[in-house]
């Protein structure tokens, strides 16, 4: 999901919002369209991430080395909407 989010396609924008909503839920929000704009395998991955790790941010970002840094770079590209 992180690799997808770092791309530049329409799907990557959705993946960015999903990951950032887990990383910083007070600053980033997801919508249903973020899921419907993903291909089916990515939808399954996103649902799994949110279900398994959505409430324990620290754990998900320790799964991949350097992932927290990568997500912070994504945050620079996505505007914060209150």
mmCIF file of the N, C-alpha and C atoms, coordinates in Angstrom:
data_MODEL
# 
_entry.id   MODEL 
# 
loop_
_atom_site.group_PDB 
_atom_site.id 
_atom_site.type_symbol 
_atom_site.label_atom_id 
_atom_site.label_alt_id 
_atom_site.label_comp_id 
_atom_site.label_asym_id 
_atom_site.label_entity_id 
_atom_site.label_seq_id 
_atom_site.pdbx_PDB_ins_code 
_atom_site.Cartn_x 
_atom_site.Cartn_y 
_atom_site.Cartn_z 
_atom_site.occupancy 
_atom_site.B_iso_or_equiv 
_atom_site.pdbx_formal_charge 
_atom_site.auth_seq_id 
_atom_site.auth_comp_id 
_atom_site.auth_asym_id 
_atom_site.auth_atom_id 
_atom_site.pdbx_PDB_model_num 
ATOM 1   N N  . UNK A 1 1  ? 0.828   -1.188 0.000   1.00 0.00 ? 1  UNK A N  1 
ATOM 2   C CA . UNK A 1 1  ? 0.000   0.000  0.000   1.00 0.00 ? 1  UNK A CA 1 
ATOM 3   C C  . UNK A 1 1  ? 0.873   1.253  0.000   1.00 0.00 ? 1  UNK A C  1 
ATOM 4   N N  . UNK A 1 2  ? 1.973   1.210  0.729   1.00 0.00 ? 2  UNK A N  1 
ATOM 5   C CA . UNK A 1 2  ? 2.882   2.355  0.767   1.00 0.00 ? 2  UNK A CA 1 
ATOM 6   C C  . UNK A 1 2  ? 3.526   2.592  -0.598  1.00 0.00 ? 2  UNK A C  1 
ATOM 7   N N  . UNK A 1 3  ? 3.889   1.522  -1.286  1.00 0.00 ? 3  UNK A N  1 
ATOM 8   C CA . UNK A 1 3  ? 4.452   1.670  -2.636  1.00 0.00 ? 3  UNK A CA 1 
ATOM 9   C C  . UNK A 1 3  ? 3.435   2.317  -3.573  1.00 0.00 ? 3  UNK A C  1 
ATOM 10  N N  . UNK A 1 4  ? 2.179   1.902  -3.475  1.00 0.00 ? 4  UNK A N  1 
ATOM 11  C CA . UNK A 1 4  ? 1.124   2.494  -4.293  1.00 0.00 ? 4  UNK A CA 1 
ATOM 12  C C  . UNK A 1 4  ? 0.959   3.973  -3.964  1.00 0.00 ? 4  UNK A C  1 
ATOM 13  N N  . UNK A 1 5  ? 0.983   4.303  -2.683  1.00 0.00 ? 5  UNK A N  1 
ATOM 14  C CA . UNK A 1 5  ? 0.786   5.686  -2.243  1.00 0.00 ? 5  UNK A CA 1 
ATOM 15  C C  . UNK A 1 5  ? 1.890   6.614  -2.736  1.00 0.00 ? 5  UNK A C  1 
ATOM 16  N N  . UNK A 1 6  ? 3.081   6.070  -2.934  1.00 0.00 ? 6  UNK A N  1 
ATOM 17  C CA . UNK A 1 6  ? 4.196   6.910  -3.374  1.00 0.00 ? 6  UNK A CA 1 
ATOM 18  C C  . UNK A 1 6  ? 4.182   7.165  -4.876  1.00 0.00 ? 6  UNK A C  1 
ATOM 19  N N  . UNK A 1 7  ? 3.264   6.543  -5.585  1.00 0.00 ? 7  UNK A N  1 
ATOM 20  C CA . UNK A 1 7  ? 3.160   6.768  -7.028  1.00 0.00 ? 7  UNK A CA 1 
ATOM 21  C C  . UNK A 1 7  ? 2.437   8.065  -7.337  1.00 0.00 ? 7  UNK A C  1 
ATOM 22  N N  . UNK A 1 8  ? 2.046   8.214  -8.590  1.00 0.00 ? 8  UNK A N  1 
ATOM 23  C CA . UNK A 1 8  ? 1.404   9.464  -9.003  1.00 0.00 ? 8  UNK A CA 1 
ATOM 24  C C  . UNK A 1 8  ? 0.088   9.236  -9.731  1.00 0.00 ? 8  UNK A C  1 
ATOM 25  N N  . UNK A 1 9  ? -0.486  8.051  -9.615  1.00 0.00 ? 9  UNK A N  1 
ATOM 26  C CA . UNK A 1 9  ? -1.761  7.767  -10.280 1.00 0.00 ? 9  UNK A CA 1 
ATOM 27  C C  . UNK A 1 9  ? -2.921  8.202  -9.392  1.00 0.00 ? 9  UNK A C  1 
ATOM 28  N N  . UNK A 1 10 ? -4.125  8.104  -9.928  1.00 0.00 ? 10 UNK A N  1 
ATOM 29  C CA . UNK A 1 10 ? -5.307  8.405  -9.127  1.00 0.00 ? 10 UNK A CA 1 
ATOM 30  C C  . UNK A 1 10 ? -5.422  7.469  -7.938  1.00 0.00 ? 10 UNK A C  1 
ATOM 31  N N  . UNK A 1 11 ? -5.016  6.213  -8.139  1.00 0.00 ? 11 UNK A N  1 
ATOM 32  C CA . UNK A 1 11 ? -5.052  5.259  -7.034  1.00 0.00 ? 11 UNK A CA 1 
ATOM 33  C C  . UNK A 1 11 ? -4.067  5.654  -5.934  1.00 0.00 ? 11 UNK A C  1 
ATOM 34  N N  . UNK A 1 12 ? -2.939  6.226  -6.330  1.00 0.00 ? 12 UNK A N  1 
ATOM 35  C CA . UNK A 1 12 ? -1.945  6.601  -5.316  1.00 0.00 ? 12 UNK A CA 1 
ATOM 36  C C  . UNK A 1 12 ? -2.487  7.702  -4.416  1.00 0.00 ? 12 UNK A C  1 
ATOM 37  N N  . UNK A 1 13 ? -3.265  8.623  -4.966  1.00 0.00 ? 13 UNK A N  1 
ATOM 38  C CA . UNK A 1 13 ? -3.857  9.683  -4.142  1.00 0.00 ? 13 UNK A CA 1 
ATOM 39  C C  . UNK A 1 13 ? -4.795  9.093  -3.094  1.00 0.00 ? 13 UNK A C  1 
ATOM 40  N N  . UNK A 1 14 ? -5.554  8.079  -3.493  1.00 0.00 ? 14 UNK A N  1 
ATOM 41  C CA . UNK A 1 14 ? -6.461  7.417  -2.544  1.00 0.00 ? 14 UNK A CA 1 
ATOM 42  C C  . UNK A 1 14 ? -5.665  6.681  -1.481  1.00 0.00 ? 14 UNK A C  1 
ATOM 43  N N  . UNK A 1 15 ? -4.628  5.980  -1.891  1.00 0.00 ? 15 UNK A N  1 
ATOM 44  C CA . UNK A 1 15 ? -3.787  5.237  -0.943  1.00 0.00 ? 15 UNK A CA 1 
ATOM 45  C C  . UNK A 1 15 ? -3.107  6.200  0.028   1.00 0.00 ? 15 UNK A C  1 
ATOM 46  N N  . UNK A 1 16 ? -2.701  7.366  -0.465  1.00 0.00 ? 16 UNK A N  1 
ATOM 47  C CA . UNK A 1 16 ? -2.092  8.372  0.405   1.00 0.00 ? 16 UNK A CA 1 
ATOM 48  C C  . UNK A 1 16 ? -3.054  8.783  1.500   1.00 0.00 ? 16 UNK A C  1 
ATOM 49  N N  . UNK A 1 17 ? -4.292  9.105  1.112   1.00 0.00 ? 17 UNK A N  1 
ATOM 50  C CA . UNK A 1 17 ? -5.269  9.558  2.110   1.00 0.00 ? 17 UNK A CA 1 
ATOM 51  C C  . UNK A 1 17 ? -5.576  8.464  3.124   1.00 0.00 ? 17 UNK A C  1 
ATOM 52  N N  . UNK A 1 18 ? -5.642  7.212  2.668   1.00 0.00 ? 18 UNK A N  1 
ATOM 53  C CA . UNK A 1 18 ? -5.924  6.108  3.582   1.00 0.00 ? 18 UNK A CA 1 
ATOM 54  C C  . UNK A 1 18 ? -4.788  5.962  4.589   1.00 0.00 ? 18 UNK A C  1 
ATOM 55  N N  . UNK A 1 19 ? -3.546  5.933  4.105   1.00 0.00 ? 19 UNK A N  1 
ATOM 56  C CA . UNK A 1 19 ? -2.409  5.795  5.015   1.00 0.00 ? 19 UNK A CA 1 
ATOM 57  C C  . UNK A 1 19 ? -2.278  6.988  5.954   1.00 0.00 ? 19 UNK A C  1 
ATOM 58  N N  . UNK A 1 20 ? -2.456  8.181  5.402   1.00 0.00 ? 20 UNK A N  1 
ATOM 59  C CA . UNK A 1 20 ? -2.323  9.374  6.238   1.00 0.00 ? 20 UNK A CA 1 
ATOM 60  C C  . UNK A 1 20 ? -3.440  9.462  7.279   1.00 0.00 ? 20 UNK A C  1 
ATOM 61  N N  . UNK A 1 21 ? -4.614  8.922  6.961   1.00 0.00 ? 21 UNK A N  1 
ATOM 62  C CA . UNK A 1 21 ? -5.701  8.935  7.943   1.00 0.00 ? 21 UNK A CA 1 
ATOM 63  C C  . UNK A 1 21 ? -5.378  8.016  9.116   1.00 0.00 ? 21 UNK A C  1 
ATOM 64  N N  . UNK A 1 22 ? -4.587  6.965  8.864   1.00 0.00 ? 22 UNK A N  1 
ATOM 65  C CA . UNK A 1 22 ? -4.140  6.102  9.958   1.00 0.00 ? 22 UNK A CA 1 
ATOM 66  C C  . UNK A 1 22 ? -3.025  6.809  10.730  1.00 0.00 ? 22 UNK A C  1 
ATOM 67  N N  . UNK A 1 23 ? -2.106  7.426  9.992   1.00 0.00 ? 23 UNK A N  1 
ATOM 68  C CA . UNK A 1 23 ? -0.950  8.068  10.618  1.00 0.00 ? 23 UNK A CA 1 
ATOM 69  C C  . UNK A 1 23 ? -1.360  9.263  11.473  1.00 0.00 ? 23 UNK A C  1 
ATOM 70  N N  . UNK A 1 24 ? -2.237  10.079 10.930  1.00 0.00 ? 24 UNK A N  1 
ATOM 71  C CA . UNK A 1 24 ? -2.640  11.299 11.638  1.00 0.00 ? 24 UNK A CA 1 
ATOM 72  C C  . UNK A 1 24 ? -4.139  11.545 11.429  1.00 0.00 ? 24 UNK A C  1 
ATOM 73  N N  . UNK A 1 25 ? -4.983  10.799 12.130  1.00 0.00 ? 25 UNK A N  1 
ATOM 74  C CA . UNK A 1 25 ? -6.427  10.886 11.892  1.00 0.00 ? 25 UNK A CA 1 
ATOM 75  C C  . UNK A 1 25 ? -7.038  12.255 12.175  1.00 0.00 ? 25 UNK A C  1 
ATOM 76  N N  . UNK A 1 26 ? -6.407  13.053 12.993  1.00 0.00 ? 26 UNK A N  1 
ATOM 77  C CA . UNK A 1 26 ? -6.973  14.378 13.261  1.00 0.00 ? 26 UNK A CA 1 
ATOM 78  C C  . UNK A 1 26 ? -6.710  15.352 12.111  1.00 0.00 ? 26 UNK A C  1 
ATOM 79  N N  . UNK A 1 27 ? -5.724  15.048 11.264  1.00 0.00 ? 27 UNK A N  1 
ATOM 80  C CA . UNK A 1 27 ? -5.375  15.941 10.159  1.00 0.00 ? 27 UNK A CA 1 
ATOM 81  C C  . UNK A 1 27 ? -5.833  15.447 8.795   1.00 0.00 ? 27 UNK A C  1 
ATOM 82  N N  . UNK A 1 28 ? -5.984  14.138 8.639   1.00 0.00 ? 28 UNK A N  1 
ATOM 83  C CA . UNK A 1 28 ? -6.312  13.564 7.339   1.00 0.00 ? 28 UNK A CA 1 
ATOM 84  C C  . UNK A 1 28 ? -7.530  12.666 7.453   1.00 0.00 ? 28 UNK A C  1 
ATOM 85  N N  . UNK A 1 29 ? -8.448  12.814 6.523   1.00 0.00 ? 29 UNK A N  1 
ATOM 86  C CA . UNK A 1 29 ? -9.688  12.030 6.528   1.00 0.00 ? 29 UNK A CA 1 
ATOM 87  C C  . UNK A 1 29 ? -9.812  11.251 5.222   1.00 0.00 ? 29 UNK A C  1 
ATOM 88  N N  . UNK A 1 30 ? -10.436 10.078 5.311   1.00 0.00 ? 30 UNK A N  1 
ATOM 89  C CA . UNK A 1 30 ? -10.719 9.298  4.111   1.00 0.00 ? 30 UNK A CA 1 
ATOM 90  C C  . UNK A 1 30 ? -12.221 9.320  3.861   1.00 0.00 ? 30 UNK A C  1 
ATOM 91  N N  . UNK A 1 31 ? -12.573 8.998  2.624   1.00 0.00 ? 31 UNK A N  1 
ATOM 92  C CA . UNK A 1 31 ? -13.985 8.903  2.275   1.00 0.00 ? 31 UNK A CA 1 
ATOM 93  C C  . UNK A 1 31 ? -14.213 7.591  1.545   1.00 0.00 ? 31 UNK A C  1 
ATOM 94  N N  . UNK A 1 32 ? -15.449 7.277  1.304   1.00 0.00 ? 32 UNK A N  1 
ATOM 95  C CA . UNK A 1 32 ? -15.778 6.058  0.578   1.00 0.00 ? 32 UNK A CA 1 
ATOM 96  C C  . UNK A 1 32 ? -15.183 6.041  -0.816  1.00 0.00 ? 32 UNK A C  1 
ATOM 97  N N  . UNK A 1 33 ? -15.066 7.210  -1.423  1.00 0.00 ? 33 UNK A N  1 
ATOM 98  C CA . UNK A 1 33 ? -14.513 7.257  -2.785  1.00 0.00 ? 33 UNK A CA 1 
ATOM 99  C C  . UNK A 1 33 ? -13.043 6.867  -2.808  1.00 0.00 ? 33 UNK A C  1 
ATOM 100 N N  . UNK A 1 34 ? -12.348 7.021  -1.678  1.00 0.00 ? 34 UNK A N  1 
ATOM 101 C CA . UNK A 1 34 ? -10.953 6.584  -1.626  1.00 0.00 ? 34 UNK A CA 1 
ATOM 102 C C  . UNK A 1 34 ? -10.859 5.072  -1.806  1.00 0.00 ? 34 UNK A C  1 
ATOM 103 N N  . UNK A 1 35 ? -11.876 4.357  -1.373  1.00 0.00 ? 35 UNK A N  1 
ATOM 104 C CA . UNK A 1 35 ? -11.884 2.908  -1.549  1.00 0.00 ? 35 UNK A CA 1 
ATOM 105 C C  . UNK A 1 35 ? -12.377 2.517  -2.937  1.00 0.00 ? 35 UNK A C  1 
ATOM 106 N N  . UNK A 1 36 ? -13.435 3.169  -3.403  1.00 0.00 ? 36 UNK A N  1 
ATOM 107 C CA . UNK A 1 36 ? -14.014 2.770  -4.685  1.00 0.00 ? 36 UNK A CA 1 
ATOM 108 C C  . UNK A 1 36 ? -13.106 3.106  -5.857  1.00 0.00 ? 36 UNK A C  1 
ATOM 109 N N  . UNK A 1 37 ? -12.163 3.997  -5.671  1.00 0.00 ? 37 UNK A N  1 
ATOM 110 C CA . UNK A 1 37 ? -11.235 4.340  -6.748  1.00 0.00 ? 37 UNK A CA 1 
ATOM 111 C C  . UNK A 1 37 ? -10.001 3.442  -6.778  1.00 0.00 ? 37 UNK A C  1 
ATOM 112 N N  . UNK A 1 38 ? -9.933  2.465  -5.871  1.00 0.00 ? 38 UNK A N  1 
ATOM 113 C CA . UNK A 1 38 ? -8.820  1.513  -5.865  1.00 0.00 ? 38 UNK A CA 1 
ATOM 114 C C  . UNK A 1 38 ? -9.213  0.245  -6.601  1.00 0.00 ? 38 UNK A C  1 
ATOM 115 N N  . UNK A 1 39 ? -8.234  -0.432 -7.177  1.00 0.00 ? 39 UNK A N  1 
ATOM 116 C CA . UNK A 1 39 ? -8.472  -1.759 -7.733  1.00 0.00 ? 39 UNK A CA 1 
ATOM 117 C C  . UNK A 1 39 ? -8.797  -2.708 -6.586  1.00 0.00 ? 39 UNK A C  1 
ATOM 118 N N  . UNK A 1 40 ? -9.512  -3.787 -6.904  1.00 0.00 ? 40 UNK A N  1 
ATOM 119 C CA . UNK A 1 40 ? -9.979  -4.714 -5.867  1.00 0.00 ? 40 UNK A CA 1 
ATOM 120 C C  . UNK A 1 40 ? -8.868  -5.210 -4.935  1.00 0.00 ? 40 UNK A C  1 
ATOM 121 N N  . UNK A 1 41 ? -7.709  -5.657 -5.449  1.00 0.00 ? 41 UNK A N  1 
ATOM 122 C CA . UNK A 1 41 ? -6.672  -6.116 -4.496  1.00 0.00 ? 41 UNK A CA 1 
ATOM 123 C C  . UNK A 1 41 ? -6.227  -5.020 -3.535  1.00 0.00 ? 41 UNK A C  1 
ATOM 124 N N  . UNK A 1 42 ? -6.176  -3.776 -4.023  1.00 0.00 ? 42 UNK A N  1 
ATOM 125 C CA . UNK A 1 42 ? -5.777  -2.665 -3.158  1.00 0.00 ? 42 UNK A CA 1 
ATOM 126 C C  . UNK A 1 42 ? -6.870  -2.343 -2.139  1.00 0.00 ? 42 UNK A C  1 
ATOM 127 N N  . UNK A 1 43 ? -8.127  -2.527 -2.535  1.00 0.00 ? 43 UNK A N  1 
ATOM 128 C CA . UNK A 1 43 ? -9.225  -2.326 -1.586  1.00 0.00 ? 43 UNK A CA 1 
ATOM 129 C C  . UNK A 1 43 ? -9.077  -3.310 -0.431  1.00 0.00 ? 43 UNK A C  1 
ATOM 130 N N  . UNK A 1 44 ? -8.813  -4.569 -0.764  1.00 0.00 ? 44 UNK A N  1 
ATOM 131 C CA . UNK A 1 44 ? -8.638  -5.580 0.279   1.00 0.00 ? 44 UNK A CA 1 
ATOM 132 C C  . UNK A 1 44 ? -7.468  -5.217 1.194   1.00 0.00 ? 44 UNK A C  1 
ATOM 133 N N  . UNK A 1 45 ? -6.365  -4.763 0.602   1.00 0.00 ? 45 UNK A N  1 
ATOM 134 C CA . UNK A 1 45 ? -5.205  -4.367 1.413   1.00 0.00 ? 45 UNK A CA 1 
ATOM 135 C C  . UNK A 1 45 ? -5.548  -3.197 2.325   1.00 0.00 ? 45 UNK A C  1 
ATOM 136 N N  . UNK A 1 46 ? -6.259  -2.214 1.794   1.00 0.00 ? 46 UNK A N  1 
ATOM 137 C CA . UNK A 1 46 ? -6.612  -1.037 2.591   1.00 0.00 ? 46 UNK A CA 1 
ATOM 138 C C  . UNK A 1 46 ? -7.533  -1.411 3.742   1.00 0.00 ? 46 UNK A C  1 
ATOM 139 N N  . UNK A 1 47 ? -8.527  -2.247 3.466   1.00 0.00 ? 47 UNK A N  1 
ATOM 140 C CA . UNK A 1 47 ? -9.450  -2.667 4.525   1.00 0.00 ? 47 UNK A CA 1 
ATOM 141 C C  . UNK A 1 47 ? -8.696  -3.443 5.599   1.00 0.00 ? 47 UNK A C  1 
ATOM 142 N N  . UNK A 1 48 ? -7.788  -4.302 5.169   1.00 0.00 ? 48 UNK A N  1 
ATOM 143 C CA . UNK A 1 48 ? -6.993  -5.069 6.123   1.00 0.00 ? 48 UNK A CA 1 
ATOM 144 C C  . UNK A 1 48 ? -6.155  -4.138 7.008   1.00 0.00 ? 48 UNK A C  1 
ATOM 145 N N  . UNK A 1 49 ? -5.502  -3.165 6.382   1.00 0.00 ? 49 UNK A N  1 
ATOM 146 C CA . UNK A 1 49 ? -4.687  -2.221 7.158   1.00 0.00 ? 49 UNK A CA 1 
ATOM 147 C C  . UNK A 1 49 ? -5.527  -1.468 8.180   1.00 0.00 ? 49 UNK A C  1 
ATOM 148 N N  . UNK A 1 50 ? -6.674  -0.982 7.742   1.00 0.00 ? 50 UNK A N  1 
ATOM 149 C CA . UNK A 1 50 ? -7.522  -0.217 8.659   1.00 0.00 ? 50 UNK A CA 1 
ATOM 150 C C  . UNK A 1 50 ? -8.080  -1.100 9.762   1.00 0.00 ? 50 UNK A C  1 
ATOM 151 N N  . UNK A 1 51 ? -8.461  -2.309 9.411   1.00 0.00 ? 51 UNK A N  1 
ATOM 152 C CA . UNK A 1 51 ? -9.046  -3.206 10.405  1.00 0.00 ? 51 UNK A CA 1 
ATOM 153 C C  . UNK A 1 51 ? -8.004  -3.672 11.415  1.00 0.00 ? 51 UNK A C  1 
ATOM 154 N N  . UNK A 1 52 ? -6.855  -4.093 10.912  1.00 0.00 ? 52 UNK A N  1 
ATOM 155 C CA . UNK A 1 52 ? -5.840  -4.662 11.788  1.00 0.00 ? 52 UNK A CA 1 
ATOM 156 C C  . UNK A 1 52 ? -5.023  -3.614 12.534  1.00 0.00 ? 52 UNK A C  1 
ATOM 157 N N  . UNK A 1 53 ? -4.735  -2.479 11.877  1.00 0.00 ? 53 UNK A N  1 
ATOM 158 C CA . UNK A 1 53 ? -3.760  -1.544 12.431  1.00 0.00 ? 53 UNK A CA 1 
ATOM 159 C C  . UNK A 1 53 ? -4.265  -0.124 12.607  1.00 0.00 ? 53 UNK A C  1 
ATOM 160 N N  . UNK A 1 54 ? -5.490  0.134  12.211  1.00 0.00 ? 54 UNK A N  1 
ATOM 161 C CA . UNK A 1 54 ? -6.003  1.493  12.251  1.00 0.00 ? 54 UNK A CA 1 
ATOM 162 C C  . UNK A 1 54 ? -6.000  2.132  13.618  1.00 0.00 ? 54 UNK A C  1 
ATOM 163 N N  . UNK A 1 55 ? -6.151  1.324  14.650  1.00 0.00 ? 55 UNK A N  1 
ATOM 164 C CA . UNK A 1 55 ? -6.208  1.882  15.986  1.00 0.00 ? 55 UNK A CA 1 
ATOM 165 C C  . UNK A 1 55 ? -4.862  1.830  16.709  1.00 0.00 ? 55 UNK A C  1 
ATOM 166 N N  . UNK A 1 56 ? -3.847  1.287  16.051  1.00 0.00 ? 56 UNK A N  1 
ATOM 167 C CA . UNK A 1 56 ? -2.526  1.208  16.703  1.00 0.00 ? 56 UNK A CA 1 
ATOM 168 C C  . UNK A 1 56 ? -1.460  1.669  15.721  1.00 0.00 ? 56 UNK A C  1 
ATOM 169 N N  . UNK A 1 57 ? -1.437  2.952  15.486  1.00 0.00 ? 57 UNK A N  1 
ATOM 170 C CA . UNK A 1 57 ? -0.575  3.580  14.485  1.00 0.00 ? 57 UNK A CA 1 
ATOM 171 C C  . UNK A 1 57 ? 0.880   3.167  14.642  1.00 0.00 ? 57 UNK A C  1 
ATOM 172 N N  . UNK A 1 58 ? 1.396   3.134  15.840  1.00 0.00 ? 58 UNK A N  1 
ATOM 173 C CA . UNK A 1 58 ? 2.808   2.818  16.055  1.00 0.00 ? 58 UNK A CA 1 
ATOM 174 C C  . UNK A 1 58 ? 3.159   1.457  15.463  1.00 0.00 ? 58 UNK A C  1 
ATOM 175 N N  . UNK A 1 59 ? 2.271   0.499  15.634  1.00 0.00 ? 59 UNK A N  1 
ATOM 176 C CA . UNK A 1 59 ? 2.545   -0.859 15.183  1.00 0.00 ? 59 UNK A CA 1 
ATOM 177 C C  . UNK A 1 59 ? 2.626   -0.944 13.656  1.00 0.00 ? 59 UNK A C  1 
ATOM 178 N N  . UNK A 1 60 ? 1.700   -0.329 12.961  1.00 0.00 ? 60 UNK A N  1 
ATOM 179 C CA . UNK A 1 60 ? 1.693   -0.448 11.505  1.00 0.00 ? 60 UNK A CA 1 
ATOM 180 C C  . UNK A 1 60 ? 2.940   0.192  10.888  1.00 0.00 ? 60 UNK A C  1 
ATOM 181 N N  . UNK A 1 61 ? 3.409   1.276  11.449  1.00 0.00 ? 61 UNK A N  1 
ATOM 182 C CA . UNK A 1 61 ? 4.536   1.961  10.847  1.00 0.00 ? 61 UNK A CA 1 
ATOM 183 C C  . UNK A 1 61 ? 5.881   1.391  11.274  1.00 0.00 ? 61 UNK A C  1 
ATOM 184 N N  . UNK A 1 62 ? 5.857   0.355  12.081  1.00 0.00 ? 62 UNK A N  1 
ATOM 185 C CA . UNK A 1 62 ? 7.098   -0.353 12.388  1.00 0.00 ? 62 UNK A CA 1 
ATOM 186 C C  . UNK A 1 62 ? 7.227   -1.619 11.556  1.00 0.00 ? 62 UNK A C  1 
ATOM 187 N N  . UNK A 1 63 ? 6.221   -1.922 10.746  1.00 0.00 ? 63 UNK A N  1 
ATOM 188 C CA . UNK A 1 63 ? 6.242   -3.147 9.940   1.00 0.00 ? 63 UNK A CA 1 
ATOM 189 C C  . UNK A 1 63 ? 7.253   -3.073 8.803   1.00 0.00 ? 63 UNK A C  1 
ATOM 190 N N  . UNK A 1 64 ? 7.434   -1.907 8.229   1.00 0.00 ? 64 UNK A N  1 
ATOM 191 C CA . UNK A 1 64 ? 8.353   -1.719 7.113   1.00 0.00 ? 64 UNK A CA 1 
ATOM 192 C C  . UNK A 1 64 ? 9.400   -0.695 7.522   1.00 0.00 ? 64 UNK A C  1 
ATOM 193 N N  . UNK A 1 65 ? 10.648  -1.057 7.383   1.00 0.00 ? 65 UNK A N  1 
ATOM 194 C CA . UNK A 1 65 ? 11.724  -0.150 7.783   1.00 0.00 ? 65 UNK A CA 1 
ATOM 195 C C  . UNK A 1 65 ? 11.637  1.161  6.993   1.00 0.00 ? 65 UNK A C  1 
ATOM 196 N N  . UNK A 1 66 ? 11.687  2.253  7.695   1.00 0.00 ? 66 UNK A N  1 
ATOM 197 C CA . UNK A 1 66 ? 11.648  3.575  7.063   1.00 0.00 ? 66 UNK A CA 1 
ATOM 198 C C  . UNK A 1 66 ? 10.261  4.024  6.655   1.00 0.00 ? 66 UNK A C  1 
ATOM 199 N N  . UNK A 1 67 ? 9.221   3.274  7.012   1.00 0.00 ? 67 UNK A N  1 
ATOM 200 C CA . UNK A 1 67 ? 7.886   3.630  6.532   1.00 0.00 ? 67 UNK A CA 1 
ATOM 201 C C  . UNK A 1 67 ? 7.372   4.934  7.134   1.00 0.00 ? 67 UNK A C  1 
ATOM 202 N N  . UNK A 1 68 ? 7.712   5.216  8.380   1.00 0.00 ? 68 UNK A N  1 
ATOM 203 C CA . UNK A 1 68 ? 7.222   6.464  8.970   1.00 0.00 ? 68 UNK A CA 1 
ATOM 204 C C  . UNK A 1 68 ? 7.799   7.668  8.227   1.00 0.00 ? 68 UNK A C  1 
ATOM 205 N N  . UNK A 1 69 ? 9.054   7.603  7.860   1.00 0.00 ? 69 UNK A N  1 
ATOM 206 C CA . UNK A 1 69 ? 9.677   8.677  7.075   1.00 0.00 ? 69 UNK A CA 1 
ATOM 207 C C  . UNK A 1 69 ? 9.003   8.808  5.719   1.00 0.00 ? 69 UNK A C  1 
ATOM 208 N N  . UNK A 1 70 ? 8.705   7.678  5.098   1.00 0.00 ? 70 UNK A N  1 
ATOM 209 C CA . UNK A 1 70 ? 8.046   7.688  3.790   1.00 0.00 ? 70 UNK A CA 1 
ATOM 210 C C  . UNK A 1 70 ? 6.654   8.313  3.878   1.00 0.00 ? 70 UNK A C  1 
ATOM 211 N N  . UNK A 1 71 ? 5.929   7.992  4.943   1.00 0.00 ? 71 UNK A N  1 
ATOM 212 C CA . UNK A 1 71 ? 4.588   8.547  5.115   1.00 0.00 ? 71 UNK A CA 1 
ATOM 213 C C  . UNK A 1 71 ? 4.661   10.053 5.386   1.00 0.00 ? 71 UNK A C  1 
ATOM 214 N N  . UNK A 1 72 ? 5.650   10.483 6.135   1.00 0.00 ? 72 UNK A N  1 
ATOM 215 C CA . UNK A 1 72 ? 5.808   11.925 6.363   1.00 0.00 ? 72 UNK A CA 1 
ATOM 216 C C  . UNK A 1 72 ? 6.075   12.659 5.060   1.00 0.00 ? 72 UNK A C  1 
ATOM 217 N N  . UNK A 1 73 ? 6.812   12.041 4.140   1.00 0.00 ? 73 UNK A N  1 
ATOM 218 C CA . UNK A 1 73 ? 7.031   12.657 2.822   1.00 0.00 ? 73 UNK A CA 1 
ATOM 219 C C  . UNK A 1 73 ? 5.720   12.744 2.052   1.00 0.00 ? 73 UNK A C  1 
ATOM 220 N N  . UNK A 1 74 ? 4.872   11.718 2.189   1.00 0.00 ? 74 UNK A N  1 
ATOM 221 C CA . UNK A 1 74 ? 3.565   11.765 1.539   1.00 0.00 ? 74 UNK A CA 1 
ATOM 222 C C  . UNK A 1 74 ? 2.745   12.925 2.084   1.00 0.00 ? 74 UNK A C  1 
ATOM 223 N N  . UNK A 1 75 ? 2.820   13.141 3.378   1.00 0.00 ? 75 UNK A N  1 
ATOM 224 C CA . UNK A 1 75 ? 2.049   14.204 4.006   1.00 0.00 ? 75 UNK A CA 1 
ATOM 225 C C  . UNK A 1 75 ? 2.406   15.572 3.443   1.00 0.00 ? 75 UNK A C  1 
ATOM 226 N N  . UNK A 1 76 ? 3.630   15.739 2.982   1.00 0.00 ? 76 UNK A N  1 
ATOM 227 C CA . UNK A 1 76 ? 4.039   17.008 2.393   1.00 0.00 ? 76 UNK A CA 1 
ATOM 228 C C  . UNK A 1 76 ? 3.318   17.266 1.068   1.00 0.00 ? 76 UNK A C  1 
ATOM 229 N N  . UNK A 1 77 ? 2.909   16.182 0.381   1.00 0.00 ? 77 UNK A N  1 
ATOM 230 C CA . UNK A 1 77 ? 2.251   16.313 -0.925  1.00 0.00 ? 77 UNK A CA 1 
ATOM 231 C C  . UNK A 1 77 ? 0.739   16.459 -0.825  1.00 0.00 ? 77 UNK A C  1 
ATOM 232 N N  . UNK A 1 78 ? 0.169   16.104 0.310   1.00 0.00 ? 78 UNK A N  1 
ATOM 233 C CA . UNK A 1 78 ? -1.292  16.103 0.465   1.00 0.00 ? 78 UNK A CA 1 
ATOM 234 C C  . UNK A 1 78 ? -1.698  17.253 1.380   1.00 0.00 ? 78 UNK A C  1 
ATOM 235 N N  . UNK A 1 79 ? -2.567  18.148 0.902   1.00 0.00 ? 79 UNK A N  1 
ATOM 236 C CA . UNK A 1 79 ? -2.994  19.260 1.757   1.00 0.00 ? 79 UNK A CA 1 
ATOM 237 C C  . UNK A 1 79 ? -3.846  18.763 2.917   1.00 0.00 ? 79 UNK A C  1 
ATOM 238 N N  . UNK A 1 80 ? -3.706  19.424 4.057   1.00 0.00 ? 80 UNK A N  1 
ATOM 239 C CA . UNK A 1 80 ? -4.501  19.090 5.238   1.00 0.00 ? 80 UNK A CA 1 
ATOM 240 C C  . UNK A 1 80 ? -5.843  19.792 5.125   1.00 0.00 ? 80 UNK A C  1 
ATOM 241 N N  . UNK A 1 81 ? -6.925  18.998 5.257   1.00 0.00 ? 81 UNK A N  1 
ATOM 242 C CA . UNK A 1 81 ? -8.271  19.561 5.238   1.00 0.00 ? 81 UNK A CA 1 
ATOM 243 C C  . UNK A 1 81 ? -8.903  19.295 6.595   1.00 0.00 ? 81 UNK A C  1 
ATOM 244 N N  . UNK A 1 82 ? -9.193  20.347 7.351   1.00 0.00 ? 82 UNK A N  1 
ATOM 245 C CA . UNK A 1 82 ? -9.780  20.162 8.694   1.00 0.00 ? 82 UNK A CA 1 
ATOM 246 C C  . UNK A 1 82 ? -11.186 19.569 8.623   1.00 0.00 ? 82 UNK A C  1 
# 
